[in-house]
Amino acid sequence: MPLERSLETRAPWIELTTTEDDWKAADPALLATMLVELHLIRAFEETVLELAGEGLVHGPAHSSIGQEGGAVGSIVGLRSTDAVNGSHRGHHQFLAKALTHVSGGTLDPAAVVTPKIQRVLQRTLAEILGLKDGYCKGRGGSMHLQWFEAGALGTNAIVGGGVPMGAGNAWAQKHSGTTDLTVSYFGDGSSQIGSVLETMNLAAVWKLPFCFFIENNLYAVSTHVDEITADTRLSVRGQGFGIPGWRVDGMDPLAVYLATQQAAERMRNGEGPAVIEAEVYRFFHQNGPYPGSAFGYRKKDEEAEWKTRDPLDRVAREMIALGLIDEAGVASVRSQAQKAMTAVAAELTEPDPDKGGKRRIREDLWPDPGFVNVGVRGDASELDGLTTMEPADYDGPWRKVKFVDAVAGVMDRRMETDERIVVFGEDVHRLGGGTNGATKGLDKYGDERVVGTPISENAFTGVGGGLALDGRFRPVVEFMYPDFMWVAADQVFNQIGKARHMFGGENPVPFVLRTKVAMGSGYGSQHLMDPAGVFSSSPGWRIVAPSTAADYVGLMNAALALQDPVLVIEHIDLYAKADQVPEGDLDYVIPPGTAAIRRRGSEVTVISYLSMVARCAEAIEQTGVDAELVDLRWLDRASVDWDTITASVKKTNAVLIVEQGARGSSYGGWLADEIQRRLFDWLDQPVERVSGGEASPSISKVLERAAIAGTEEVVAGLEKIRVGMGQPVTSETTGSSR
C-alpha cells in the first residue's frame, strides 16, 4: 500500500460571524456612520429605480438594493488614499467610498445631509443619467463611476475586467512606500474568470496590498452559483494561490467591517493580498425595478427570507438594542435620506409639458454633442519643450549600433532619467535582455523596475493599466509576440484604450506596449501577426512603427513622454541590422504627425512602415519607377502626417500602400479608405495595396513566404501602378500585388 498523508493549504481560511459582544464593543460613531451610509445608498438606489421606471435612465440600472452591507462594511473604515474599484453593479461601492471621503468617515444620524453629501449624491445621479455635471461628464453612466480624489478608481462593465487594474493600483501603492491598500469588488459570476484568477496569482507572488472582495449574491443574472462551480464557497479561490480568506454574512455590515479590518492589517503590514467573500442578496433583478421572481428564476419565499436579513434593519435593531438610537431616530435617518434624494432629482429634472407634466431631464444639463470625441486621447502638449529632431536632417557625428541595441539603449537612458518607468513582461529580466536582447542591461535597475512576469498577459497588462491610471509610475509592458494581445484583449481594448474617454476625457493613461512582428522567423500562425490594423481601429491608442534605429530612439522617447497609451511595434528583421544613432544622450523626440520621406519622386506615392520601408526602396530601385517613398512612423488616425501624404499625392496622383502582413487584419485597408475620401480629386487611379495573403503565415518556409509580402510583391505593385498610368512594364515581375 502506498503511504498517504493529508495535505493542507498554507493560507488561513475562516468564517467570521459577529456576536452580541462585538456589537457592544463597536464604536457607536462607527455604527451611526454605517446606518447613515446604508440609508443614503438605499434612498439613492430607490430614486434610480424610480427614474428608470419613468424611462429617464438611458441604459441599465443595476440596483444594489440589498447588497449595501458589503460595501458599507468594507469601506467605512478605509482611508481616502485607499482605493476601490468594482463591477457593473457598483453604485453602493462608489457611494460608500465617496461618502466616507467627504465626511471624514463620520456621519451624524441627526444631521444626515451636509452640502458635501448633497453634492456627492447629485453628481453621482447626474452621471447615471448621462449628464455633463456627472463625475465622468455623463460618459460613464451607471457602470463606469470614477472619482480619483475619493479613491474610487472606476466601476467596470466587463465582468472581472477591473480586477487587474485594481492590482496595478495596489502595485503603485506598495512601490510608492505607502501603507495604503486597494479593494476590488466582483461577484459570484466573476469568481472563476481568467482575469481574476491570473491576478490572484500575481498579487500573491508580488505581495500586493490588494483585497479580492467577492459579493456573492448567488445569481449571475439568472444563473445560480451552484450551476457554475462545484464549490460554491467562493472564498476558496484564494487557497490555491496561498491567499488567506474570510467568509462573512454580507447582510451584517459589522461582520464585514471586522473581516476587512483583519485583512487590512495583513495588507498594510506588507504580508500580501486577501480574499473576502460576503454573502449578499440583490432584492431586484439584474437590471431594473422588478424582483427576480418576476422572471421565474427565483422563488418569492426565497426573496422574502432574504429581506428579513436586510442590512439596514440589522444595524438599526442592534443600535436600538444598545440604546444608541430609537425607532424615531431610525425613521428620521430614512426620511432625511429620502428628502435629500427628492431634492437631487428635482435639480436634475423638470415637468414635461408634452407628457402631462411627467418628468423629463432638464435640457440644459445634457452634454454638448460636440463633446462626443473630446478626450479619446490627449493633445500631445506634454511634448512641448522637449528636444525634437529629425534624424534625416542631423549633421553631427553618428554612432554605429545594431537596431536592437538602440532599443535597449534608449530604454536605459529613459530609466536612468525617469525613475517612474517600470518594465513588465515575460523573461524581460533574464536571458541577457529578454528573448531578443531588447531589455539588455536594464537588469541593473533591479527587479522592482524590470519585472519578470508569469505567463498571464491579461493580468500583467491590466496591472500596467492600473499603474498608468494611478499616475505615479510609467509602465512599459512587453508582449513577446503581438498575437498574445488576444489573450489580453479586454485589458488592451476595453480597459486601457477606452479609459481616458470613458471616464470623462481628462485622466492621463501613460502606458507603453512593446511588441515585435516576427514574420519570416518560422514561428507560425499564432506568433507572427502585424497588430497595426487591429490597434488602428481601436479608440485611444497611438501607434509607432520605426524602420531605423535613429527613428526608434525619437519615437520611443515620444511614447514615454505622452500621456496616452502607445503601441510600439518592432520587427524582428530589423533587430540584427547594422544601423546608427546620433552620438550623445539619445534624448530627442519625434512627435506625432511627422512622417519621413525616404526618397523623393513624382510618379507614385509609396507608403509603408517598419522593415517594409527598405523592401519598398529595393523595389523602387529594381523597377526604375520615380516613386516618392513615405515612411509613416506614426500610424494611428490622430498621429498620421496628413500634410506629408497630401503634398505627395497632389504631386504624384497615385498611391501604393505596402505592408507585410495578412490582408484581412491589415492597416492598409483603413488608410486606403481615408486617402480616397480625403484626396479623391487628386488620384488618377484607385489606391493600390500590397499586403500578405488571407491566411496567417504557416510554419513551412515555403508557405510562410507565400503568405507574406516582400520585395517581389512590391515590384508587382509598382508595375500595376505603371500600367494604370498607361506606361509599359519595364521589369520582370516575380510576384503579384494582393
N, C-alpha and C positions, 0 to 999 in steps of 0.2 A: 504494500500500500504506500502511495506517495505521502510525504509529510505535508501537512497543510497548516496554515495559521491565518487567522483573520487579520486583514489589513484595515487601517483607519486613515482617513484623510488628515492632513496636517492642520487644517483650519477649524476653529470652533464654529459651531452652528447651533444657535439657541433659539428658543421661542420665548419671547418676553411678554408677560401678562402683568398688568398693574394690580395692586392690592389696595385695600382701604387705607393702609399706612402710606402708600405712595401718594394718594390724593391729599392726605393730611399733611404730608411733608412738602408738597408742592408750593412754590411761591405763589401767594394769592394774586400778585400782579401778573404772573405768567398765565394763570388760569383766566383772569379777566381779559387779558390780551387775546388769548385763544378764543374766548367766547365772542368778542367783538369781531375779530377777523372772520370767524366762521359765519356770523350773521351778515357781515358786509358782503362776503363772497356769495352766500346764498341769495341775498336780495339782488345782487348784480346778475347772477345767472337766471333768476326768475324774470328779470327785466329783459334779458337777452331772448329768452324763450317767448316772452310776450311779443316782443318786436318781430321775432321770426314768424310767429303765428300771424302777424299782420303783413307779412311779406316784405319787411323792411331790412332784413338781414340777407344780403346778397351772398349766396353760398351757404356752407354748412354752419350749424350752430351746435357744436359738440359740448353739451352741458356737462358740468362736473358736479351737479347736484347729487349728493350722497357720498361723494368722494372727498369732500373738503377736509376731513380729518387727517388724511395722509399728508396733504400739502401743508396745512397749518402746523400740524405737529412737528414736521421735519424742518420747517423753515423758520418758525418763530424764534428759535434760538441761534440762528445764523447771523453773521456779521454782514454789513453791506458789501464788504470786499470779498466775501464768499460768493460763489456763483451757482446759478441753477440753469438748466435748460430742460426742455420737455418735449412732449409729443403733440399731436393734433388736439388732444383733449387737455389743454393746458391753461385755461383761464384761471383756475384756482391756484396753480403754481405761480403763475405770473403775478396775480394779485397778492398772494401771500408774501412774495418777495418784495413787491413794490410797497405794500402797506407797512411791512416790517421796516423797510428802509426809511420811509418818510416819517414814521412815528418813533424811530429810535428803538423799536422793539417793545414799546409800552403804550397801550391804549386804554382809555378810561370808559367804562360802561355808562357813566353818567353823561359823558360828552363824546359820543362816538365819532362825530364827523367834524374834523378840522378843515380849514381851507386846503391844506395839502392833501388830505384824504379825498376831499371832493374832487380835487384836480386829477388825482390818480384814477378815480372811478370814471370821470368824464373822458379823459384821454384814452383809457382802455376801451370804453364803449365806442368812442369815435373811431378807433382803429378797427374794431369788429364790424362797424357799419361801413368801413371803407372811406372815411372822411380825412380831410387834409390835416386836421389837428390831432390825429392819432399818433401813437409813438413811432409808427413806421410810415406816417403820412398817408395812411389808407391802403398801402400796398400789401401789407402783411395780412390784415384781416384777422379772422378768428384763430387761424392755425399758425400764424407767424408773429408772435408778440415778443418784442425785444426792447429792453431799456438798460443799456450798459451801466448807467450811473447807479442803478439799483442792484446790479449784479445779475440781471435777467438776460442771459445770453441769446435767447430766442427759442421759441417753441417751433415744432417741426412737423410738417405734414407727411413726411416719409417715415413709415414705421421703423423705429430703431435708428433712423438716419442721423439724429442729433447726438447719439452716444459717443462716437469717435471724436466729434467736435468738442464735446464736453471734456473728454480726456485730454485734448490739446490744451484747453484752458487750465486744467489741473497741472499739466506739464509746465506751463508758464508760471503758475503759482509756486510750484516746487523749486524751479530753477531761478526764480527771482528772489529766493531766500525768505519767502513769507511762510506763515503757518495757515494760510487760507486754504479752503477746500472747495470742491465743486460737486454738486449733486445733479445727476442726470435721471430724469423720470421717464419711464416707459412702462408698457403694460404687459399683460399675460401674452398677448399676440406677438410681442417683440422678443420674448424671453428665449426663444430658440432661433433667432435670426442671426445671420453671419456677422453683421456689423457689431452686434452686442457681444457675442462670444469672442470674436477676434479682439475686441477692445478689452474684455476681461483679461485676456492673456497679456496684452501689452501693459495694462495698468498694474498687473501683479508683478511682471518682470521688472518694471521700472519704478515700482513702489510709489505710485501716484496717489495724491490725496483726493481720491475720486470715489464717490458713492454711487453705486448702481441701485437706484430706487425703483422697485417693481411695484406698480399699483395693480394688484391682481383683482380685477373686478369680475373675473370669471368668464367674460364674454369678449371675443374679438368680433365685433359687430354682432352676429347671431350664433357664432360657433363657440360652443362651450370648451373650457380649458381642457376637460378630460378627453376631448376629441383630438387634441393637437399634441399632447405629450403624455408619455407613460407615467411620469412622476409629476403630479400637479403641485408639489411643494416647490415652487419656482425658485426659492432661495437656495435650493440645492445646486443651482448652476455654478455658483462660486466655488464649490468644493473641488471641482476638477481643476481649478486654477490656483488653489491654495488661498482663496479669499474667504475670510470669515463672514458669516451670515447671521442676520437677525430676522425672525419671523414674528410679526405682530398683528394685532387686530387693528386695522386701519380705521375702524369706526370709533376707536378710543384714542383721541389725539394725544393724551398724556403718555400712553404706551409708545406711540410713535416718537414723541419727543424724547423719552428716556432712551429708546433704542438709538436714535440719531445722535444723542449726546455721547453714548458709549462708542459708537462708530467714529464720531468726530474726534474723540480723544485719541484714538488709534491713528487716524489720518493726520491730525495736527502734529503728532509725535514722529511722523516720518515712517510709520510702520506699513503704509500701503493702503490699498483700497478696501472697500467694504460693500456688502450686498445687504439691502434691507427689503424685505417683502412685506408690504402692507395689504392685508385682505380688506378690500373695499367693495362698494357696490354702487353702480350708477343707477339712479332711480328712473332714468328715462332711457329711451332708445339711443342707439349710436348717434343719431342726429335728429334734432327737433323736439317738439313738446309732447311726445306720446310715450307711454311706457312700453317696455319690450314685449309685454304680454299682448299688446295690440297687434303685434306682428307674428305671434304664435310661437316664438322660441323660448319664452319664459312663462311660468305659471303665476297667476295672480297671488296665490298664497305664498310663493317664494318672495315676490316683491313686498308683500305685506310684512313678512317676517323680518326682512332686512330693514324695512322702515322703522321697525321698533327699536333698531340699533342706531338710529340717526345720530351722527356725531354732535350735532347742535344740542339735541336733547340730553345726550350723555354728559356733556360738560355742564350744562345747566343744572341737571339733577345733582351732580357731585358738588357743585358750588353752593346750591341751596342746602344740601345736607351739611355742609361745612359752615353754614351761616355767612357765607361771603356775599350772597345776593338773595333776593326773594323773587317770587314769580312775577311781581310787578316790575322788578328791575330787569328781568329777562325780557318781558314784554316790551319794556322801554327800549332795550337794545334793538330788538326786532323792528320796532316802529321807527326808530331813528335811521336804521339802515334802509328801510323801505322808503322813507321820506327823502333820503339822500338820492336814491335811485330815481324816484319820481322827478326830482329836480334835475338830475342829469339828463334823463330822457326828454324833459321839457326844453332843455337847452339845445338839443340836437334835432328836435322835430317840431312840426307846426301843423295846424289843421290843413287838410287838403280840400279846397273848395270844390274840386271836381268829383270828390268821392264822399259827399255828405258830411264833411268835417272830420273824416278819419285822418289819422296822422300820416305825414309824409316826412322825409328827410328835408331839412332846410336847404334850399338850393345853394345858398352862399357857402355852405360847408363842404361841398364836393371839391375834390382836387381839380385843378385846371387840366383839361385834356392834353394840353401841351406838355404836361409833366410826364407823359407816358414813358418816354425813353430816357429821361434825365437820370443820370446815375447808374446806367448799365456798367460804366467804368468811369474812372476819373478823367481829368483833363490833361494829365501828364505835366502839370505845372511844377510838380516836385522835381522835375529835371532842370528847371530854370536855375541858372547859376552854376551848374556843373559844366565841366570842360567837354565840349563837343568837338569831334574831329572826324573828318572823312579820310580813312586810310589811303584812298587813291590820291589824295592831294598832299599827303605827308611827304616832306622832302628832307627829313632828318635821317639819322642812322637807323638801321634795322638790325634785328637780332634773329638768327635762324633758329627755328624750333619745329618740332613736329606739331601737327594740329592738336593732338590730344594733350600735349604738354601745355599748350596755350589754354586749353580748357581747365586743366588743373591749376595753372599759374594765375589766371585771373581770379579763380575762387580763393586761392591762397591769399592774394592781395586784398580781396574784399573782406575775408575773415580776419585778416590782420588789422584792418582799419575799422571794422564794424563788428563789435562783439555780439551783436544781436543775431548774426547769421548762424543758423544751425542746419546741418545736413542730415537727412534721413534717407535710408534705403537699404536694400539687401546687399550685404557684403561691401558697402562703401568704406568700412573701417578695416578691411582686410585685403589680402592679395596685392599689396603694394599699390593701392589706388583703385580698388574695385575690379570688376571683371574686364575693364578696358583701360585702366590707368587714369580715368577721368578725375579721381579724387587722390591722386598720387601726392604724398607729402602732407596731406591735411590731417593725418592722424596725430600730428604734433599738437593739435588743438584739443585733444582729449576726447573721451567717449561721451562727454556731455554736449559736445558740439558736432561731432561726427558720429552719428548714432546708427549702428547696425541694427536692422530690424528683423523680426521674424518674417516669414513669407505670408504677409497679410496686408496686401495693398489697400484694401478697403479701410482697415483700421489706421495704418500709419499715414495714409493720405488724409484721412479725417482729422487725425491728431495735428497734422500740419495746418489744416484749415482752421482748427480751433486756435492754434498759435497765431496764425495770421490775424484773425479777428480780435484776439486779445491785444495785440499791438506791441508787446514787449520784446518779441523776437521776430526774425525774418526767416521763415523756413524755406529750405531748398529740398524738395523731395525728388528722388530719382526712381523712375521706372526702368528696370533693366531692359525691358522691351516695351514698345508702345502698345502692343496688343493687350498688355496687362491692364490697360486703362479700363477695359470692360469689367474686370474684377472689381474695380473701384469706381465704377461709373456713377453710382449715386453720389459719392463724395465729390467727384470731379465736376459733374454737370449739375446735379440737383442742389448741391450744397455750396461748394466753393464758387462756381461760376455765377450762381444766381444771388449769392448772399448780399452783395452790396446793393443791388437794385431792390431786391425783395424786402429788405429791412429799411427802406427809405432813401437809399441812394447816397448816403454820406459816409458810412463806415468803411474805412480802407480794408483791403484784403491783400496785403503784400505777400504773395505766395509765388514761388518759382517751382515749376515742374520740369525736370530734365528727362529727356529720353533720347534714344537713338534709333534711326532707321537702319535695318540690317539686311536689306535686300542684296542678294548676291553672296551671302555667307552660308547658305545651305541650312538655315535653321527652320525652314518650313512655314506652313500656313499660319501658325499661331505665334510667330515671333518677328515677323518681317514688315508689318504694315507701316505706311506713312500716315500719321494721325492728323495731318494738316486739314484735310477736308472735313473730318468729323468735328474738330475743335472750331473751325471757322464758321460752322453752322450752329454753334452753341454760344448763347449770350454770355458776355462777361469776360471772356478770355482774350488776352493779347497773345500773339504768336510770333516768334522769331525763328528764322531758319538760315544760319550763316553758311556761306560757302568758302570762306577763308578764315585763317586764324586771326588776322587783324580785325576782321569784322566780328568774329566771335567775342573778342575782348570787349569791343564797344557795345555790342548788343547785350551781352550778359551783364555788363555794368549798368546799362539802362534797365534791364529786367529787375536787377536787385535794388534799384532806386525807386522804381514805380510802386504805387500803392494799389496795384491791380494784380490779379493772378496772371502769370505769364508762362506760356508753354515755350520751352527752349528745345528745339529739335536739332539733333546732331545726326551725322551719317557715319556709319562705320567705315565707309570708303575713304573718308577724309582723315580719320584718326592717325594713320601712319604716314600721311602725306608730309613731305618736307615743305615747310612753309616759313613765314616770317612774321614778326610783330615789331612795332616800333620799340626802340630802346627806351628804357625808363620804367615808370611805376605802373603802367597799364591802367591809368585812372580815367581815360576818356570814355565818353558815351556816344553811341549812335542813336539818336532819338527816333521815336515813331515818325512815320511819314517820310523816310529817307531811303529810297531805293538807290541802287548803284548802276550806272551804265558801264558795262564791261567792254562794249565795243560800239562805236558809232556806225550808223548805216542809214540807208534811205529806202530800201526795198521792202522790208518787213520788220515788225517789232517782235522779237522773240523774248518771252517772259518765262523765267524759271527761278529755281532756288535750290539750295543745298548742292549736292555733288552733280546734279544735272546741269548746273551752270557751265561747268567745264566740258561736259558732254556736248552742250549746245555750241560752245566755242569750237570744238573739234569738227562738228558737223558743218558749221558755217565755213570753216576753212576748207573742208572737203568739197563743198558744193560751189563755192565761189559766190554765193548769194550775198549781196551787200546788206546784211542784216544788222539791226540795232539790238544788242543783247542787254536786257534789263534783268538785273538780279534783285528780286523783290526785297529780301532780308526781313521786312515786317509783312506778315501775311493776313492778320485779322482785318476785318472790314473797317475798323476805326483807325487803323495804322497804315493801311496801304498808301503808297505815294502816288496819288492820282495825278498830281501835277506832272511828274516824270512820265507816267504812262500816257497821259493825254497828249503831251507835247510830242512824244514819239509817234503815236498813232496818227496824229494830224500830219506828220511828215511822211510816214510810210504807207498809210492807208491799208495796212494788212497786219494781222496778229497771229502768232503761233504761240500757244501756251504749252509748256513742256514740263512734265513731271514723270516720275519713275513708276509710281505705284498703281494699284488697281483702279480701273475707270469708275467703278460703282461708288466707291467712297472717296473719289478724288477731290482735290482742291480746285482743279481747273474748271469744273462744271459751274461752280458759283462764280468764279472770276470771269468766265466767258459770258455768262448771262449779264453780269454787271457792265462789262465793257460794251456789249452790244446795245444795252439800254442807254448808257452814257454817251457812246461815241458812234452811234449808228451812221450818222451823216458823213462820217469821215472814213468809213470802211468800204472798200471796193469789192470785198468778198467776205463770206462768213468767217468768223473766228475759227481757226483750226486748232486742234488739240492733239498732242502726243502724250500717251499715257501707257500704263500697262494694260493687260487684258482684264477680263471679268474675274477670273479666278485668282485666289490668293496664290503666291508663289509656292511651288512644291519643293520637296527635298531633292529630287533628281536635278542634277546640274543642268541638264538639257531643258527640262521642263521649267525650271526656275528662270533660265534666261529667256525662254519663250514668253513667260508671264510678265516680264518687266520691260520697261523701255530703256534703251541705251542709245549710243551714238547713231547706230544704223536707223533706228526709228525716227530720230530727229532729222537725219538726212532725208528720209522719205517724206516727212512733214514739210520740210523746206521745198522739196521738189513739187509737192502738191500745191504749195503757195505759188511757186513759179508758174505752174500750169494755169492756175487761176488768174494770173496776170497776163496770160497769153504768151508766155515765153516757153521755149523748148527746154526739155530736161537736158541738163548738161553733165550729169554724173550718173553712174550706175547705182541704182537703188538696191540695197541688200535687205531692207526691212520695209515695214509699212507703218504709216501712222494709224493709230487706233481711234 
